Each structure stands twice: as C-alpha cells, then as structure tokens.
Amino acid sequence: MSILEVKILSIPLLVLVYVTAGGLLLGYRPGRRLLIGVALLGSAGFVVREMLIIQHNGVYDRSFDYLLFRQIGDLVLGGRDAYDPAETLEQPNLYPPNAPPVWALFALPGPRPGYIMWLTLNLALGVGLGILAHKALAIPDEHKSGTALDTLEATILGLAVVLTPSIVMVFDLGQMAFLVTGCLIASLAAREASRPILAGLLFAVASVKPTMTIPFLPLFLRRRDLTFWVTLSVATLAFIAVASHGFEWLPRQIPNLAHSLAKAAGPGGINDIGFENKSHEAIIGFDHALYRFGLHDRDLIRWGQLGLVIVLGLTIAREIVVRDLPFPARLSLIAPYSLLFLYHRVHDAAILVIPMVYAAGRVRDVGHRARLPYALAGFACLGTMWLPGRLVKVFTPRSFEWGAIPGWAFRAGFLPWATWGLLVVIGALVLGERRSALCPSSGNEPSAPDIPGTHSA
C-alpha cells in the first residue's frame, strides 16, 4: 500500500476527528457514546496510519532526526565528545550539553530496539497529548480541572493536533518534538499534582530544547517549588557532567557548539531564515518574519527579534499580573509565546494543545461576548499547525517575478503564516480573558446547543 493510498483511506478518520474537534471549539456538547467512539477510532486510526507510513518509508530511510540522536548517544556511550568537530555525524550537534545523555538512553538498547522504543514513546505521547494538557490545566490547590472539558473531549482535541501536517511528520522523521512537548506538559501536570521531584526530572528532559522550556519557568516560583528547582538543577548538571567527561570537556564544547549554531543559522544552513534554506517555511519566529518584510541585515534582525520577544513577553507578564489571571490562563498564554521565544520550527507547535483545550473549555463557561475570542483562539491554534508548506515552496520563488509590491505583500503577509497564527492565539486569549472579566457568565445563560442526536447517555 502506497503512502498516497494510506492518506486517502485515512480521510474519513480526519473528517471524524476534525468535525468533532470543531464542534468542541464552538461549544457543542457531543454525547458520551459519540465521544468514546471518536476517541477510540481516532487513537487506533492514528497509530495504524503512522505505522503504515513508517513501514512504507523504511525504519531508517527517513528517520533522519532519530539517526542523529542515536549517533550522538553512541558517542556518549563510547566515552567520546559529541561536540568534537572531528566526529562524523549526519549533521553537527546543535543541542545543549544536557541533551546527549538523553539520546544515549535511546541508543543503549541498539539500533532497532532503540528505534522501536523511540517510536512507541512518541506514539503514546501523541495519543495522550490531550489528556496531559487536561491534567496540566488543573487549578492549583483546588484539585479540579481548569477547563470545562472532560478527558475524552481533551483526547479528541489532542488527536486533532497530532494529525495536522506540521505535527504528523514528527513520527516518520523521528523528530524530538513530542519528547520535549510531552515531558514539558507532563512536568506541568506533575506540578499540579504536588509531585515536584517528578516535575523537575521531566522538565530536565524537556530542557534538551531550552528555547521551549525557559518561558515556562516563571510558573514555578512558589515557595513549595524549591524541590522542583533543586531536582531540575541536579538532573541538568548530571546530564552535562556525563556529556562533558565530568565537566572536563565543557570549556571546548561551548565554543564548538556556538560555532555550529552560527554556521547552521548562516546562509544556506539548516536553521537559516533566508530563502537559501530549502526548509525555510518551517521556521517560526520574529526573525523569520522580519526577513520576509525585506530586512536582510542579520545583526539588525537579531536585535529586532530580541526586542520584539522582550516587548511581547513583558506585555503578557503585565496582563497576567495586573489582571491576576488564574493558572490555566497563564499557562495558555505562555504556551504560544514559547514558540516565538527565539528559534523554533512548526513541529514544536504541538504545545498549542494547551491553549486549544483551555479555549474549548472557556467557550462553555463564559458569557456570549467572550465566546467568540476563545473560539477564535482554538481555531487559530489548529490553523498555525496547518501551514500550507507546499504552497509556500511553489509560490515563494515565483513571488519574485510578480513585481515589487505584489511579491512583497505575499512574502510579508503569507510566508510568516505560523508567526501570525501565534499572535492571533495570544491576542484572542487576552481579549477573551478581558471580556469574561467584564461580562462573566451568570450561570443562567443558555449553554451551547448539543449536537442533534448525541445527547449524553
């Protein structure tokens, strides 16, 4: 069976999941039997779909990222420096010194068992992503969910996330987005379950991508979070010690890593924001958008990106502090901001499952004026992950032949698709919180209608 046939046969599954998810984002309450059916069919169909695609591609033929992780892990297991330029890797090691020991865990069983373990973990995290988000949105100290959704509904929204084009490629390419996203959300869920040691360990694993995790650290500033910080620090230092031969190699590893990062971000590099990068459309960030606005001075772009990240971060922080937003709202605002915090790619957008689940729940329990912004936030989360990558690849080179203004309008308005989507998510959530504060639900307003024929059993 070809990949095209698999994708065609999975269309009914996609329709089922997305129609149900769309109804949830609009505030509908499907019956429990329907929810159970969609959750079971969606989960099983998702796993089977990915296994068929991966089997067709071959275990190692396209799992480029996993191959790199295993190579780095093999170096650690062999007592060698994973940042030594003399080592032959699929590409230079661009991960911080706390990452190689994590990859070593998946290299330890050997190539095939390690890949099976990696794939199984990713598929499990994909199926359970919505459930993790539901648990992470708990209200501290009240032992109840911060969303009006139940776990079945959250599961379906999670499946809608993992089936988007930007996220589904994580599985057949062996990327690490789900390890980072899953461990980060699980760490937040452990925080709300008063399990700080587990939260610290999971956060340490997620910190193999620090640009993703750093924005979430302000959520761990309670006095009782001291155990979390100690655990996180000890685990991170232990990872670094293993990768740097007891810190002995660290003084040379840092410059080597900096050199590799600079080269990767340079013209034609894999992290290049310019058009010479064959996968430039997958990059998210203000620097990516500024380049498409026509600003090509790289130093100026870096300063511009830093300024915009700081301004947006301070704006969100002010909104959180001044309006004393509850924890679920804080978490849902930080999640999209974390994707604009320096370098990211579209597959990192799986973290948007948090604001998506939150927004769908808020649509149900706020006044009418606040429902539209929350619904918009939920759909914008999905829209961000439905990046029309093929259209970008086809029309980007052609846009330079359309004339100065039409070509510029296309590149500046359309190419930073994911960046604009994240700003819409943030803006809609802020508007929803403001409107719900001004016009809270009285509890007597009519609820959103049930889907006909799907009343709860």
C-alpha positions as CSV (number, residue, x, y, z in Angstrom):
1,M,0.0,0.0,0.0
2,S,1.4,3.4,-1.0
3,I,1.6,6.4,1.2
4,L,-1.0,8.1,-1.1
5,E,-3.4,5.2,-0.6
6,V,-2.9,5.3,3.2
7,K,-3.6,9.1,3.3
8,I,-6.7,8.7,1.1
9,L,-8.1,5.9,3.2
10,S,-7.5,8.0,6.4
11,I,-9.6,10.9,5.1
12,P,-12.8,9.6,6.9
13,L,-10.7,9.4,10.1
14,L,-9.6,13.0,9.7
15,V,-13.1,14.2,8.9
16,L,-14.5,12.4,12.0
17,V,-11.8,13.9,14.3
18,Y,-11.9,17.4,12.9
19,V,-15.7,17.7,12.8
20,T,-15.9,16.6,16.4
21,A,-13.0,18.9,17.4
22,G,-14.5,21.8,15.6
23,G,-17.8,21.2,17.4
24,L,-16.0,21.2,20.7
25,L,-14.2,24.5,19.9
26,L,-17.6,26.0,19.1
27,G,-19.0,24.9,22.4
28,Y,-21.1,21.9,21.4
29,R,-21.5,19.0,23.8
30,P,-21.5,15.7,21.9
31,G,-22.9,12.7,23.7
32,R,-20.6,10.4,25.7
33,R,-21.1,7.5,23.3
34,L,-20.0,9.5,20.4
35,L,-17.0,10.9,22.3
36,I,-15.9,7.4,23.2
37,G,-16.3,6.2,19.7
38,V,-14.3,9.1,18.2
39,A,-11.6,8.9,20.8
40,L,-11.1,5.1,20.3
41,L,-11.3,5.2,16.5
42,G,-9.2,8.3,16.3
43,S,-6.5,6.9,18.6
44,A,-6.4,3.5,16.8
45,G,-6.6,5.0,13.4
46,F,-3.8,7.5,14.2
47,V,-1.4,4.7,15.3
48,V,-2.2,2.4,12.4
49,R,-1.9,5.3,9.9
50,E,1.6,6.2,11.2
51,M,2.8,2.6,11.4
52,L,1.8,2.1,7.7
53,I,3.5,5.2,6.6
54,I,6.7,4.4,8.6
55,Q,6.7,0.9,7.3
56,H,6.5,2.1,3.8
57,N,9.3,4.6,4.3
58,G,11.5,2.1,5.9
59,V,12.6,2.1,9.5
60,Y,15.7,4.3,8.9
61,D,15.3,5.7,5.4
62,R,13.6,8.9,6.6
63,S,14.1,8.9,10.3
64,F,16.9,11.5,9.9
65,D,16.5,13.1,13.3
66,Y,16.4,9.8,15.2
67,L,19.6,8.7,13.3
68,L,21.3,11.8,14.5
69,F,20.1,11.3,18.1
70,R,21.4,7.8,18.1
71,Q,24.8,8.8,16.7
72,I,25.1,11.4,19.5
73,G,24.0,8.8,22.0
74,D,26.5,6.3,20.7
75,L,29.3,8.8,21.2
76,V,28.3,9.3,24.8
77,L,28.1,5.6,25.5
78,G,31.6,5.3,23.9
79,G,33.0,7.9,26.2
80,R,33.6,10.3,23.3
81,D,33.0,14.0,22.9
82,A,29.7,14.6,21.0
83,Y,30.8,18.2,20.1
84,D,34.2,17.3,18.6
85,P,34.2,18.6,15.0
86,A,36.3,15.5,14.1
87,E,33.4,13.2,14.8
88,T,31.3,12.2,11.8
89,L,27.6,12.9,12.3
90,E,24.7,13.3,10.0
91,Q,24.9,17.0,10.9
92,P,26.7,19.0,13.5
93,N,25.4,18.6,17.1
94,L,23.2,21.7,17.7
95,Y,21.8,20.6,21.1
96,P,22.9,21.9,24.5
97,P,25.3,19.8,26.7
98,N,22.5,18.4,28.8
99,A,21.0,16.6,25.7
100,P,23.5,13.9,24.7
101,P,22.8,11.7,27.8
102,V,19.1,11.7,27.0
103,W,19.8,10.5,23.4
104,A,22.1,7.8,24.9
105,L,19.1,6.3,26.6
106,F,17.6,5.5,23.2
107,A,21.0,4.3,21.8
108,L,21.6,1.9,24.7
109,P,19.4,-1.0,23.5
110,G,20.8,-1.0,20.0
111,P,19.6,0.5,16.7
112,R,16.3,-1.4,16.1
113,P,15.2,-1.8,19.7
114,G,16.1,1.8,20.4
115,Y,14.1,3.0,17.4
116,I,11.1,0.9,18.5
117,M,11.3,2.4,22.0
118,W,11.6,5.9,20.5
119,L,8.6,5.3,18.1
120,T,6.5,3.7,20.8
121,L,7.1,6.6,23.2
122,N,6.2,9.2,20.5
123,L,3.0,7.4,19.5
124,A,2.0,7.1,23.2
125,L,2.6,10.8,23.8
126,G,0.7,11.6,20.6
127,V,-2.4,9.6,21.7
128,G,-2.2,11.0,25.3
129,L,-1.3,14.6,24.4
130,G,-4.8,16.0,25.1
131,I,-5.0,14.1,28.4
132,L,-1.7,15.5,29.5
133,A,-2.9,19.0,28.6
134,H,-6.1,18.5,30.5
135,K,-4.2,17.5,33.6
136,A,-1.7,20.4,33.3
137,L,-4.6,22.8,33.2
138,A,-5.7,21.9,36.7
139,I,-6.3,24.7,39.2
140,P,-3.7,24.6,42.0
141,D,-4.9,23.7,45.4
142,E,-8.4,23.1,44.3
143,H,-7.9,19.5,42.9
144,K,-10.2,20.2,39.9
145,S,-9.7,20.8,36.3
146,G,-9.3,24.4,35.0
147,T,-11.3,23.5,31.9
148,A,-14.9,22.6,31.4
149,L,-13.9,19.7,29.1
150,D,-13.6,16.1,30.2
151,T,-10.7,13.8,29.4
152,L,-12.5,12.3,26.4
153,E,-13.0,15.7,24.8
154,A,-9.4,16.7,25.5
155,T,-8.2,13.5,23.9
156,I,-10.0,14.3,20.7
157,L,-8.6,17.8,20.6
158,G,-5.1,16.3,21.2
159,L,-5.7,13.9,18.2
160,A,-6.7,16.9,16.1
161,V,-3.3,18.4,16.9
162,V,-1.2,15.3,16.1
163,L,-3.0,14.7,12.8
164,T,-2.1,18.2,11.5
165,P,0.5,18.3,8.7
166,S,3.0,20.2,10.7
167,I,2.9,17.7,13.6
168,V,2.4,14.4,12.0
169,M,5.8,14.5,10.3
170,V,7.3,14.2,13.8
171,F,6.7,10.5,13.7
172,D,8.0,9.3,10.4
173,L,11.1,11.6,10.6
174,G,11.9,10.5,14.2
175,Q,11.9,14.1,15.5
176,M,12.1,15.0,19.1
177,A,9.2,17.5,19.3
178,F,6.9,15.0,21.2
179,L,9.6,14.1,23.7
180,V,10.1,17.7,24.5
181,T,6.4,18.7,24.4
182,G,5.2,15.6,26.2
183,C,7.8,15.8,29.0
184,L,7.1,19.6,29.4
185,I,3.3,19.2,29.7
186,A,3.8,16.1,32.0
187,S,6.1,18.2,34.2
188,L,3.4,20.9,34.5
189,A,0.8,18.2,35.3
190,A,3.1,16.8,38.0
191,R,3.4,20.3,39.4
192,E,-0.3,20.5,39.9
193,A,-0.3,17.0,41.4
194,S,2.2,18.2,44.0
195,R,5.0,15.9,42.7
196,P,7.9,18.3,42.5
197,I,10.7,15.7,42.1
198,L,8.9,14.1,39.1
199,A,8.2,17.6,37.7
200,G,11.9,18.5,38.0
201,L,13.1,15.3,36.3
202,L,10.6,15.7,33.4
203,F,11.5,19.3,33.0
204,A,15.2,18.4,32.9
205,V,14.5,16.0,30.0
206,A,12.3,18.6,28.2
207,S,15.2,21.1,28.6
208,V,17.1,19.5,25.8
209,K,15.3,22.3,23.9
210,P,15.8,25.2,26.3
211,T,14.1,27.8,24.0
212,M,10.9,25.8,24.6
213,T,11.2,25.4,28.3
214,I,12.6,28.7,29.6
215,P,9.4,30.7,29.2
216,F,7.6,28.2,31.5
217,L,10.0,28.6,34.4
218,P,8.1,31.6,35.9
219,L,5.3,29.2,36.6
220,F,7.5,27.5,39.2
221,L,8.0,30.4,41.6
222,R,6.0,29.3,44.6
223,R,7.8,28.5,47.9
224,R,7.0,24.9,47.6
225,D,8.6,24.7,44.2
226,L,12.0,24.7,45.8
227,T,12.2,20.9,45.5
228,F,11.4,21.3,41.8
229,W,14.3,23.7,41.3
230,V,16.8,21.5,43.2
231,T,15.8,18.4,41.2
232,L,15.9,20.3,37.9
233,S,19.4,21.7,38.8
234,V,20.8,18.4,40.0
235,A,19.5,16.5,37.0
236,T,20.7,19.1,34.4
237,L,24.1,19.2,36.0
238,A,24.3,15.4,36.0
239,F,23.4,15.3,32.3
240,I,26.1,17.9,31.5
241,A,28.7,16.1,33.6
242,V,28.1,12.8,31.7
243,A,28.3,14.6,28.3
244,S,31.4,16.6,29.2
245,H,33.5,13.9,30.9
246,G,32.9,15.4,34.4
247,F,32.9,19.0,33.0
248,E,36.4,18.5,31.7
249,W,35.5,18.9,28.1
250,L,32.9,21.7,28.7
251,P,35.3,24.7,28.0
252,R,35.9,23.4,24.5
253,Q,32.3,22.1,23.9
254,I,30.7,25.5,24.4
255,P,32.7,27.3,21.7
256,N,32.3,24.3,19.3
257,L,28.5,24.4,19.9
258,A,28.4,28.2,19.3
259,H,30.4,27.7,16.1
260,S,28.0,25.0,14.9
261,L,24.9,27.1,15.7
262,A,26.3,30.1,13.9
263,K,27.1,28.0,10.8
264,A,23.7,26.4,10.9
265,A,22.0,29.8,11.0
266,G,24.2,31.2,8.3
267,P,23.2,31.5,4.6
268,G,22.1,28.0,3.3
269,G,22.3,26.4,6.8
270,I,19.5,24.2,8.2
271,N,18.4,27.0,10.6
272,D,18.8,29.8,8.1
273,I,15.8,32.2,8.0
274,G,16.7,33.1,4.4
275,F,15.4,31.7,1.2
276,E,18.6,29.7,0.6
277,N,17.4,27.2,3.2
278,K,15.3,24.6,1.5
279,S,13.1,24.2,4.5
280,H,12.8,27.9,5.5
281,E,9.0,27.7,5.5
282,A,9.1,25.5,8.7
283,I,10.8,28.1,10.8
284,I,8.8,30.2,13.3
285,G,9.8,33.5,14.8
286,F,10.1,37.2,14.5
287,D,13.4,37.0,12.8
288,H,11.8,34.8,10.1
289,A,9.0,37.4,9.7
290,L,11.4,40.4,9.6
291,Y,13.4,38.8,6.8
292,R,10.3,38.4,4.8
293,F,9.4,42.0,5.4
294,G,12.6,42.8,3.4
295,L,15.0,43.4,6.3
296,H,18.2,41.4,5.4
297,D,20.8,42.9,7.8
298,R,21.2,39.8,10.0
299,D,22.6,41.8,13.0
300,L,19.6,44.2,12.8
301,I,17.2,41.3,12.5
302,R,18.7,39.6,15.7
303,W,18.3,42.8,17.7
304,G,14.8,43.3,16.3
305,Q,13.8,39.8,17.2
306,L,15.2,40.2,20.7
307,G,13.3,43.5,21.2
308,L,10.0,42.0,20.0
309,V,10.4,38.9,22.2
310,I,11.0,41.1,25.2
311,V,8.1,43.5,24.4
312,L,5.7,40.7,23.9
313,G,6.9,38.8,27.0
314,L,6.5,41.9,29.2
315,T,3.1,42.6,27.7
316,I,1.9,39.1,28.5
317,A,3.5,39.3,32.0
318,R,1.7,42.6,32.7
319,E,-1.6,41.1,31.5
320,I,-1.1,38.1,33.9
321,V,0.0,40.2,36.9
322,V,-2.4,43.2,36.6
323,R,-5.5,41.0,35.9
324,D,-4.3,38.3,38.3
325,L,-5.1,35.6,35.8
326,P,-5.6,32.1,37.2
327,F,-3.0,29.4,36.5
328,P,-4.8,27.8,33.4
329,A,-5.0,31.2,31.7
330,R,-1.3,31.9,32.5
331,L,-0.2,28.6,31.1
332,S,-2.3,29.0,28.0
333,L,-0.8,32.4,27.2
334,I,2.8,31.3,27.8
335,A,2.4,28.2,25.5
336,P,2.1,30.2,22.2
337,Y,4.6,32.8,23.5
338,S,7.2,30.0,24.0
339,L,7.1,29.3,20.2
340,L,8.1,32.9,19.5
341,F,10.9,32.7,22.1
342,L,13.9,32.7,19.7
343,Y,14.3,29.6,17.4
344,H,11.5,27.1,16.7
345,R,10.1,25.0,13.9
346,V,6.4,24.3,13.1
347,H,6.5,20.8,14.6
348,D,7.2,22.4,18.0
349,A,3.6,23.8,17.8
350,A,2.2,20.7,19.4
351,I,2.5,22.7,22.6
352,L,-0.6,24.6,21.4
353,V,-2.7,21.7,22.6
354,I,-2.7,23.6,25.9
355,P,-4.4,26.8,24.8
356,M,-6.6,24.8,22.5
357,V,-8.0,22.6,25.3
358,Y,-8.3,25.7,27.5
359,A,-10.1,27.8,24.9
360,A,-12.6,25.0,24.1
361,G,-13.4,24.7,27.8
362,R,-13.8,28.5,28.2
363,V,-16.2,28.7,25.3
364,R,-18.6,26.7,27.5
365,D,-18.4,28.7,30.7
366,V,-18.2,32.3,29.8
367,G,-20.7,34.9,28.6
368,H,-21.7,35.3,25.0
369,R,-19.3,38.2,24.3
370,A,-16.3,36.2,25.4
371,R,-17.1,33.0,23.5
372,L,-16.0,34.3,20.0
373,P,-12.4,35.2,21.1
374,Y,-11.9,31.9,22.7
375,A,-13.3,30.0,19.7
376,L,-11.0,32.1,17.5
377,A,-8.0,31.2,19.7
378,G,-8.8,27.5,19.4
379,F,-9.2,27.5,15.7
380,A,-6.0,29.7,15.3
381,C,-4.1,27.0,17.2
382,L,-5.1,24.5,14.6
383,G,-4.6,27.0,11.8
384,T,-1.0,27.6,12.9
385,M,-0.3,23.9,12.5
386,W,-1.9,23.7,9.1
387,L,1.0,25.5,7.5
388,P,0.5,25.3,3.7
389,G,4.1,24.3,3.2
390,R,3.7,23.1,-0.4
391,L,2.1,26.4,-1.5
392,V,5.0,28.2,0.1
393,K,7.5,26.1,-1.8
394,V,5.8,26.6,-5.1
395,F,4.9,30.3,-4.9
396,T,7.9,31.7,-3.0
397,P,10.3,31.7,-5.9
398,R,7.5,32.9,-8.3
399,S,6.7,35.8,-6.0
400,F,10.0,37.5,-7.0
401,E,8.6,37.7,-10.6
402,W,5.3,39.3,-9.6
403,G,6.6,42.8,-9.2
404,A,7.8,44.7,-6.2
405,I,4.5,45.3,-4.3
406,P,2.6,42.1,-5.0
407,G,5.7,39.9,-4.4
408,W,6.5,41.8,-1.1
409,A,2.9,41.5,0.0
410,F,2.9,37.8,-0.5
411,R,6.2,37.2,1.3
412,A,5.5,39.5,4.2
413,G,1.8,38.6,4.6
414,F,1.7,34.9,3.8
415,L,5.1,33.3,4.4
416,P,5.2,34.1,8.2
417,W,1.9,32.1,8.5
418,A,2.8,30.4,11.8
419,T,4.1,33.6,13.4
420,W,0.9,35.5,12.6
421,G,-1.2,32.5,13.8
422,L,0.6,32.6,17.2
423,L,-0.1,36.3,17.6
424,V,-3.7,35.7,16.8
425,V,-3.9,33.0,19.5
426,I,-2.3,35.3,22.1
427,G,-4.5,38.3,21.1
428,A,-7.7,36.2,21.1
429,L,-6.9,34.7,24.6
430,V,-6.2,38.2,26.0
431,L,-9.5,39.5,24.6
432,G,-11.4,36.5,25.9
433,E,-10.0,37.0,29.4
434,R,-10.9,40.7,29.4
435,R,-14.4,40.1,28.1
436,S,-15.0,37.3,30.5
437,A,-13.9,39.5,33.4
438,L,-16.2,42.3,32.3
439,C,-19.2,40.1,31.5
440,P,-18.8,36.8,33.4
441,S,-21.3,34.1,32.8
442,S,-24.2,34.3,35.3
443,G,-24.7,30.6,35.2
444,N,-28.2,31.2,33.9
445,E,-27.3,31.8,30.3
446,P,-28.3,29.1,27.8
447,S,-25.5,26.7,27.1
448,A,-24.2,26.0,23.7
449,P,-26.5,23.5,21.9
450,D,-25.9,19.8,21.9
451,I,-25.2,18.2,18.5
452,P,-28.6,16.7,17.4
453,G,-28.9,13.1,18.2
454,T,-25.9,13.0,20.5
455,H,-27.3,13.6,24.0
456,S,-25.4,12.1,26.8
457,A,-26.3,8.5,27.6
